[in-house]
Amino acid sequence: MNQHGHSAGGDDDPLEHARYVELQVTTHFSFLRGASSPEELFSAASLLALPALGITDRNTLGGAVRAWDGQKVTGVRSIVGCRLDLVCGTSLLVYPSDRDAYSRLCRLLSIGKGRAGKGGCHLYWSDLEDWSEGPIAILVPDRADAATEEALARLTRVFGSRSYLALSIRRRPRDAIRLRDLAAMAAAAGVPTVATGDVLYHAPDRRILLDVVSCIREKCTVDTLGRRRERFADRHLKAAAELERLFARYLGDITPVARSVEIARACSFDLGQLTYTYPDEIGESGLTPQQELERLTWTKAPERYPDGTPGNVRRQLEHELRLIGELAYAPYFLTVHSIVAFARSKGILCQGRGSAANSAVCFVLGITSIDPVKSELLFERFVSAERREPPDIDVDFEHERREEVIQWIYETYGRERSALTAVVSRFRARGAVREVGKALGLTEDVVSGLARKVWGWSREGVEERHAEELNLDMTDRRLTLTLELARILINTPRHTSQHPGGFVLTLGRLDELVPIEPAAMANRQIIEWDKDDIDALGFMKVDVLGLGMLGCMRRAFALLEEDKGIAMDLAGIPHDDPATFAMIRKADTLGVFQIESRAQMAMLPRIKPRKFYDLVVQVAIVRPGPIQGDMVHPYLRRREGKEPITFPTDELKGVLEKTLGVPLFQEQAMRVAIECAGFTASEADLLRRAMATFKLTGGVSHFRDKLIDGMIARGYQRDFAEQAFKQIEGFGSYGFPESHAASFALIAYASSWMKNAIIPMYSAPHCSTRSPWASTPLPRS
């Protein structure tokens, strides 16, 4: 076995006894062309005993990481590939045979995407000549005509002995003659033929969804789709025996079927071979990144602790620095520090948030403003030796000036080494039923009525009862198909867009790890993978986000200094100011950050915040997660003294004492799972991930039995265990991490203090921030 779990040969070689490998598989990452996900395709391949699949999405490697995940789950090997549709109309399937060939394919795709702009890829034969070393290429012909003959000649000139011609059964009249003519033409050119199924979906019953997504792509209905429909109906995965039967019947030769195994064996590249290296951040000091981080930390600690660094803080800093050194994450912290330092040198207000607020090193370096030791935040929520996953630091900058920071990153690291991550936009429940209904010819009023019946993030989609409530005829075939297909379409990718600010930076060329394409915005570029993909591969990203309130506050500070001669910043705002909290308790929070919504203002007189941690709870509790998990009313009753605060066990008291026995934060849910249900740290992290990605994974429901059984085994009553799970499950609907709530609470408090203490200085910039059409600021007094 090699390091990636694949055998190089011998008895463990999955290809040794293989008779066929499907080399032409299109997933739904070829937007609106494929009708199945990589997960579905690899599961189906496993059932059909196919040893490997070649993923060949159109001009993209966007589905490669999900296919790699499918390989790890099913054992079916994922062969990285791509279908290149050239400007001249020729189509090729290319497969990198090794790591270097993969890098060249990424560079080639980046060139084509850069030339075409957002969403396109313009490549020519001359481009292939420049980047042809290493990949195996298969020509995808239509018929044996002069154009195919010319393409074959070019193919052999560019790729030499790595050239093949694909034979796919089309189910047309005279199809056997077409295949024999193509085979004869390939033989005359000295090019071997290989059988492919040209797969667009995993199972036969998915054909009708393919017609629907074709209608969505072509902006028409099934009645007018006509020749734009895919021309034959069996574009699903087939077993080796079926391909052999078909080629024996149509071509009289099964050699092209067996040759697919030969090609698969030649493609040794696996995504696990990618080596991501973060920029080393070695400065002029000549120190190693770890030494430089330690120097900065101890140099800046007195700025945070002018009366001396407390012993517990020093121990925490030593612990964090030791763990950062073990995991070699020092360059990442130095990068974020340099970005923050640049912003502050330009007078741009910024603050770190999210799990980075759990780090004392981030606090000392000025990246965050929350003291995690004082707030008792857990560093392992941010970085863990057991999980060994890359850290993720989010930094908010003034919304209006964030672009200055983004362009500085591009200039500092170079556009070949930096890009934003992608966001894969997917069909949600409402959009799915609208698009499917229009494709099947339902009227606009019916489609709109159905869409209004369901929550946008619903996983179940529009159900029959919703249609019955509208008095619709459920015997109408098109209506029932709409509901059925819309449910299948939910979470299907539709297009990519740019992440709000997640940068991937590399020491070497980023476009040799993943293709880069221009974003819709000028002077922006994105990679083809989203944050989950780069997490799976161990890439690190820096989040450069925008927050309008920071710009408002910076302008308020400037006005204060201009009019009153008082220089102030976020760090100078008094802590736990009684007058500010009195204003907050009255819900006089219109115009401040985070706690100005009607729901927040209704909750403030009940929470009655008197200290900063009360504000942290306030930010976190008015969320769908705590509301759906039935956490709000028990917490309020206990806070008001109407219900006793009880803890069944001491370990539960240690976890929930700060929040009166009610879990309000994701970190608490993790600790309940570990302390009370016997979860390992890794299992608790999977629980956290499920809570964070409920929209795609279906929440935390699959942890139910393990958590409840674990709590019962440790002496908890079943009713209590089920209630605990219900509360944890509620975090699947936007539950907050405590560190995130604390970061937001800090800005909420600061903006409240400014409103209460220096309202004229605060109101003018706030008005111009919130109301762009207001050309005249409020008068200053």
N, C-alpha and C positions, 0 to 999 in steps of 0.2 A: 504493500500500500504506500502511496505517496502521502505528502502532508495534507492533502485535501480530501483524503478518503477515497481516492480512485486508484484502482490497481493499474499498473503499467502492463500487466500481462499475467499469464498463468491461470490457475483455477479460479481466482477471484475476479478475473476480468469479466465485467458484465456484458461485453461485446463478443466474448469468445464464441458463444453458441448462438449469437443473434443472427436472425435471417433478414431483418429489416429495421431501419431507423428512419423515422419521419423527419426530414431535413427542412421542410418548408411549412412552418407553423406561424400563423399571424394571430397575435393576441389582441385583446381590446385596447392595448396601448398603441396600436395603429388606429388612431381615433376614428370611430364610426365606420371601421372596416372589418375588424374582428369582432366576434360575438361571444367570446368566452375569455375568462380570466386565466392567467398562468396557473393559478391554483387548480381550477377546474380541468385544464388541459393535462397537467401532470398527474392528477388523480386518475383521469381517464386512461392516460398512458400506462399507469401502473396496473390498472385492471386489465388492459389489453396485453400486458407482458411486453410492452415496448421498452427496450433498455435505455433509450435516450431520445430527446427531442431537440431539433434545431430550431431556435426561435429567430424568426426573420421578419421582424416588424419593419414597416416601410420607412426608410431613411432615419431610423432611430434605434437607440439601444435602451429606450425608456422602460421596457419591460424586463430587461436583463436581470435586475436584482430580484424581482419577484419570482422570476423563473429559477434563479439560484436558490431562493428560499424553498420553492417547490421541489427542487432536487434534494434538499436536506430532509424534507418531510417524507417524500415518497421513495427515495432511492433511485428515481429515474434521472439519469444524467442530463444536465442542461448544456447544450452546445450553443455558445454565444455566436450569433450571426446577425445579419441585417440584409434586407432587400433594398438595393439601390435602384431607384427609378431615375435614369438619366434624362437630361433635357431632350435628347433626341428621340426618346420613347423606348429605348432599350432598358430591360430590367435584368438585374443580376442578383444572385444570392451570394454573399461573401461571408466567409467564416475565418476568423484569425486562427492560424495554426499554433501560435505561441504568444507569449507576452509582448514581444516586439511588434508582431503583426497586429495585435489588438491596439497598441498605441497608435500605429499608423492608421488604422481604421477610424479611431477617435479623431485624429487630426484631419482625416479626409472629410468626415461628416461635419466637423467644425467649419471647414472651409466652405462646404456647400451651404450650410446654414447661414454663415456670415454673409455670403453672397446674396442669398435669397431674402433674408430678413425673417422676422418673426413668423414661425409656422411653416416655412418653406425650406427647400434644400435643392439647390441648382448645381448639379455635377455634370461634367463632360468626360469623354474618353481621355482627354489630355490630363485631367485630374487623376484618373486611375493609373495612368502611366507613371505619374510622379510618386504614387503611394502604393504601388502594386506588390512590393516585396513581402512575401509571407502568406497573405490570405489565399484560401482556396476559393475559386469563383465558379459559379454555375449559371450559365445563361438560361433565362426563362423565355422560351420562344412561344409564338402563337401558332404559326404554321411554317412549313418548309418553303419559304419564298426567298426572293433576292435579299430582302432586308435581314433575314435570319442568317443567310450565307455570309453577308458582309459582317454582321455582328460576330459570327463565329471566327472569322479571319482576324478581326480586331482582338477578340478574346484571347486567341492563342498567341498573338504578338505581345500582349500585355502580361498574361499570366502563365504562358508556356505550358508546362506539364501539369500545372495545377488547374487546368481548365476542364469543365464538364458542361454537358447540356442536359437540362431537366426534361423528363418525359412525364406528363401528367395527363391522365385520362379525363376528357372533357365531356363525354356522353353526347357528342354531337353526331349527326349523320356522317358517315364515312370517317369516323374517328380512328378506326384501326388503320386506314390508309394514311391518315395524317401522321400517326405515330411512326409507321414504318418509313414514311418519307423523311421525317425528322431524324430517325435513327440512321438512315442511309446517308443523309447529308452530314451528320456528325462523323460517321465512319470515314467518309471521303476526306473530311478535314482533319482526321486523326484525333478527334475529341471523344472521350468515353461518354456514354449516356448514364444517367442515374434516375431512378424512379422517385417522384415526389407526389404527395397527395394534395398539395396546395391547400392546406387545412386552414379554415376560418373559424371553426367552432369545434367543441369537444364531442358533441353527441348529436345524432340526427334531429332530435326535437328542437334544437336551437336554430334550425334553418329559418324559421319564421321571424325570429328576432333579428337575424341578419338582414332580412328584407326591410324590417322597420328601421334599423340604424342606417341602412342605405337611403331610405326615404328622408330621414333626418339630415343626412349629409347632403343630399341632392335637393332638399327643401321642396318635397313633393309628397303625394299620397301613393299608397300601394296601387291605386287604380291608374296612376299616370307614370309609374316608375318605368315601365316598359323595358327597353333594352339595357337600361342602367342596372337592372337586377343582375346579380351574379348568375351566370348562365347554366350552372348545373348544381344539382341539389345535394350531392354527397360529399361536401367539403368538410367532413368530420374525420376524426382519427379512425384508422382501421388497423386491424391486427395484421401481422406479417403474412399469415396464410391467405387472407383476403387479397392483399396486394399481389401475391404470387398467382393466385387464381385469375385476377383481372389481367395481369400482364401476359400470362400464358394464353389467355383468350384473345386479347387485342393485338399483342405483338408477337406471340409465339416464342417469347424469350423472357426468362426471369432474371437474367444477368443484371439488368439495371436495378432490380430490387436488391440483390445481394451487394451491389456496389455502394449502396448507401452506408453499409456497415464499414466499408473500407474508408470512406470519407470521414465518418464519425471517429474512427480510430486515429485518423491523421490530425484531428482537431483536439489537441491536448490542452488548450488554454481553458482555465477555470477562473471565475471572478475571485476566488480565494487567493489567487496569485498576485492580486493587486497589492502593492505596498504603498500605503499612504504615509507621507512624511510631512510633518508640520514645519513651517519655516523655523529655522533654528534661533532666530532673534538674537544672534551674537552681536553685541554692540562694540563700541570703540574701547570699552574697558578691558576686553580680552578675557573676561570671565566666562565661564560656561553659563548657559541659561539658568541652571539651578542656583549657581553661586550668585548670579545677578539678582534673581528673585529674592533670595535670602537677604542680600545686601539691602535691596529696596525695602523689604518688609521691616527689618530692624531699624533702618534709617527713618522710616515714616511712622513707626509705631508711636514715638513721642508726640507727633502731631495729633493723633487721636486720643492719647492718654498723657496729657501734659504733666500730670501729677505722678507719673511713673506707671509703667505697664503692670497691671495686677498679675499676681502669680497664676491665677486660673487662665487669664488671657494668654500669658506667655506659654503655658503648657499647651493650650489649644493651638497657638501659632506653630509651636514646635511639632505637634502632631500633624497638622495640616501640611507643613513644609516637608516633613518626612514622607508622607503619603504621596504628595505631588512629585517628590523626587523618585520614589519607587515606580510610579506610573509614567514618568518622563513627560509630565504635563507643564513643566515650567515655561516653555516657549509660548504656550497658549495664554497663560496668565500675563506674560510680558506683552503679548500682542494687544490684549484688551486694555492693559494699563497704558500702552502707547497711544491707542485710539482715544481713550478718555483724556489723556494728557494733551493730545492735539486739540480736542474739542475745547478744553478749558483754556488753552493758550489763545484760542480765538474768541473767548467769551461766550461759548455755547454751553448752556446749562445741560447737565446730563446726570443720570442716576441709574445704577444697575438694579435689577429686580429679578424675581423668580428664584430658583434654587440657589443662585449665586449669593443671595442674602444669607445663606447658611454658612458662608465662609468668612472666617476671621481675617484671612489673608486678603480677600476682596475688600473687606471693610477697612483694613489698615492702608491698603493701596489707594483708597478713595474711589474704588469702582462702585461700591454700594454704600448706603448710609445707615444700614441697620447693624447694630452690634449683636452678632449672633450669640456671643457668650452671655450677654445680659438678657437676651430674649430666649435663651435656652433652645436655640435651633440646632438641628442635627446636621453636622457636616457630611455624614455618609449619605444623606439624601441628595447631596450635590455630587460628591465623588466617593466611590467605594472601591476598595481593593478587590472585593469579592466579585462585584459586577464587572469591573474593568471596562466600563463604558466611558466614552469621551465626555468631559464636562461640557456644559452648555450655559454660557453666560449671556443674559439679555441685558442690554443697556439702552435706556430711553434717552433720546436727544430731542432738542427743540424741533418741532415738526417742520418749521419753515427753514431751518438751517441744516437739517439732516443730510441734504444732498452734498453739502460741503464735506461732511465726514465721509460719505460714500465715495466721492471722487478722490479724496485724499488716500483712501484705501487702494483704489485702482492705481493711482500714481505711485504709491509706495511699494506695492507688491507686484505691479504689472498686470496687464489684462490677460496674459497667458498663464498667470498663477492665481487669479482670483476671480470669483464669480458668485452670484447669488444662487441659492438653491431654488428649485422649481416648486410650485404648488400644483398638484394635479387636481383640477376642478372636475368634480364628479356629479352625476345626475343625483338629485335629491328627490324626495317623494313627489313634491308638487311638480317639479320640472319634468320628471319621468312621465307622469300621467298626462301632462300637457303635450309633450312631444309624441308619445305613443298614440294618444287620441287623435292628434292632427294627422299623423302618418296613416292611421286607419280610416280617416275620413269622417270622424265625429265632428259635430258642429262646435263652434267656438263657445256657445253658451253651455253646452253639456260639458266640454272639457274644463271650462272655468269653474263650473259648479262642483265638479269632482275634485279639482285641485284645492278649492277652498275648504274641503271637508277634512283635510289631513294636515298635521304638523309637518313643517318642512323637513325636519330631521327624522321623521318616522321611519322605522325599519320595515314596518308591515305594509306601508303604502296605503292606497285607497282600497277599502274592503267592500264586499258586496252590500253590507248594511248601509254604507254611505250612499251607494247608488240607489238603494231602495228608499232611503230618506228623501231622495230627489224625485221619487216616483218614476224612475227609469225602468225600462223593460229589460229584465235580466235574461230573457231568452234571446236577446239580440246578440248574435255571435261576435260582432265587432266590439260591443261593449264589454263582454266577458273577456275577450282577448286583450282589450286595452288594460283591464285591471290585472290580468295575469302577467302580461309582458312588462307592464310598468313596474311591478314588484321585482322582476328579474333585472330590470335596467338600473334599479337603485344601486348607487356606488360604482357604476360603470364610468371609467374616465371619459371626459369629453374633450378637454384641451388642457394645456399647461399654461400657467401664468407665473409671475415672479413672487417669491417669498417676500414678505414685508421688509426684511432686512437681514436674512440669514446668509452670511458670507462663508464660503469655503475657501481657505487659503492653503497653498501647498509650497513646499520647498522647490520641487521641480515643476514641470509643466502640468497644469491642471488638465489641459486638453489632451493629455496622453492617458488620463485616467477615465475621463468621461467627456463626451462631446459637449461643446459650448455653443450656444446660439444667442443672437441678439434678443433682448427683451422688447416689449412694445414701447417702453419709455426710452427716450434718447440717452445714449451713453451708459446704458445698462446692459449686462449680459447675464445669462443664467445657464446652469448645467441642466442636463436632462433628468436628473434624479431629484426626488423630494427628500424631506428630512428623515423619513423612515428608511429610505434606501441608504442614505449615507450613514445613518446609525448602524444599519446592518453590516456595513463594510468598515466601520470604525473611523470614518472621517469626522473631523471636528469642525464646528462652525461657530462663528461669532455673530450674534444677533444685534444689528444696528437698527433700532426701532425709533419711531417718531411719536412724540406726545405733545399735543397742542398746549396743554397746561404749563409745561416747562417754559415755552416761549412767552406765555402770558406772565409767568412769575419773573422771568429774567427782565422783561420790560418794566415790570413793577419795581424791581430792585433799582433799575436805572433811573426811573422817575424819582424814587425816594432819595437817591444820591444827588440827583440834579436839583431837586426842590429843597431838600432839607439838609443836604450835606452828610447824610447818614449812609455809610457803606455797609451793606449786609448781603449775606448769601444764605443758602438753605441751612448750612451748618450753624448759622448765627441765630436762627429762630428759637425763642425760649421754649424749653420743654414743659409739657403738662401745664400750660398757662390756664388758670381757672376761668378767666373771662372767655377764652376761646371755647373751652368745653361747655360753658354755660350757653353760649350761642349755639353750639352743636346740639345740646340737649333740647333746645327750643325748636330744632329743625329749621333754623334760619340758615340754610346751606345752599340756597339757590346761587349758582355760579361757582361753587367750589368743586374740587375734583372728586369724582366717584360717589359721593354721598348726596348728590343733588336730585336723584330721580325720585319719583313719587313713592316708589316702594321703599327706598332708603329713608326718605323724609318721614314716612309713616312709622318706620321701625325705630328711629332715633329716640323719640320720647319714651319708648318701652325699654330699650337697652340702657338709656341714660348714661352715656359715656362720661367717665370722670378721669380716666387715665389712658395712656396710649394703647395698652393692650385691649381695652374695651373697643377702641376704634378698629383694631385688627379683627376682632370678632364681628363688629358691625359690617365691615367690608365683606367678610366671608359668608355671613349668615344669610344675606339677601341674595341668594343664588338658587337656581333651580335644583342643584344637588341637595343641599340641606332641606329645602322645602319638600321635595319628593321623598326624601329619606325620613321625614317626620322628626326632624331634629330641632326645628325652630321653636315650637310651642313647649316641648319639655325644657329646653334651655331657658326660655323666658320665665316659665313657672318657677324654676329653681332660682333664677336670678332675683325674682320678686319675692322669694321666700314662701311660695305657695305649694312647693313640693320639696320633700327632703332630698338632699344630695347623698346618694348611697353608691357604694362600690362593692360588688359581690366578692372581689378579691383584691389583695394588695397590689398585684401586678397591673390590674385594670385601673386602680387609683393612680399609680405612677404615670399611666398613659393619659388619663382623662381629667386629672384633678384641675388643671388650668381652665378647662371648659365645662366645669361643673358636672362631669360624668357623661357629657354628650359629645360624640366625635364630630368635629366641625371641619377638620383639615385632613388632607390626603396623608400627611405624615402620621397622623393618629390612626388612620385606617391601616397603614402598614404595620404600625407597632401593635395594634390589636391582633392582627393576623399572626405576628411573630410571638408575642407574649402569651396570647390566650388560645391560639389555635395551632401552634406548633409549626407555623410556616418557617422555612429557611429565609435568609435575607434575599436570596435570588427569587424565591417564589413570591415574596412580598413585593419585590420590584416588578415582577410580572403583573401582580395585582395593580400596582401603581400605573403601569403602562396601560393596562386595560381601562382603568379609570380615566386616563388622559386621552385615550383614543376610542371612546365608546361609540363614536359616530360610525367608525369603520369596522370595529371588531365585535360590536354587539354588547359592549359593557362587560360586567364582571360576573355574569350569570353562571359561566362554566366553573367558577370557583366556589359555588354555593355548597356543594356536598362536602368538599374538603374543609371549608371553614367551619360549617356547622358541626360536622362530625368531630373535628379537632377540638372545638370548644366543649362539646358534650364529654369527650374523653378526658378533659381536664376539669370536670366537675361542674360545668355550667348547665343550667336548665335549658331544655330545648327551646322554650318560648323566648328566653333571653337571647340565645344564640341566633334564632331566626330574626329577632328584632335587630340584633347587631348587624346581621348580613343585610337586612333591608336598608339600614342606615348607610352601610358601606356602599351598597349598590347605588344609592342616591348620588354618590360622588361621580357616577358615570354620566350625570347630567350637569357638567360644569361645577364640580367641587373644586375649591381653591387649595393649593398648597399654602401652608402657614407663612412661608417665606415670601410668597407672592403677595399675600394679603398684607403682610407687614410693610412691604415696599410701597404698595398702593396707599396704605393707611398713612404713611409718612407724608406723601404728597397731599393727601386729603387734609391732614392736620395742618401742614404748612400753608396750604391755600386758605384754610379756614382762619388761621391766625392772621394772614394778610388781609382777609376781608374784614375781620373784626378790628385789627389794629391800625391799618393804613388803608382804609377803604377807598379814598380818592385815588391813591396811587395804584390800587388794584383794579378799580372799576374801568379806568380808561383803556389799559391794554387788554383787559378781559373782554370789553365790548368789541374791540377791533379783532380779537381772536375768534370770538364766537359769532360775530356778525360781520362777515367780510364786506357786506354792502354798506356798513356804517362808515362813512368817510370822515366824520367829525367825532373825535373822542369826547368823553364826558369832561366837563370843566374841572380843573384842578383847584383845590382850595387848601 
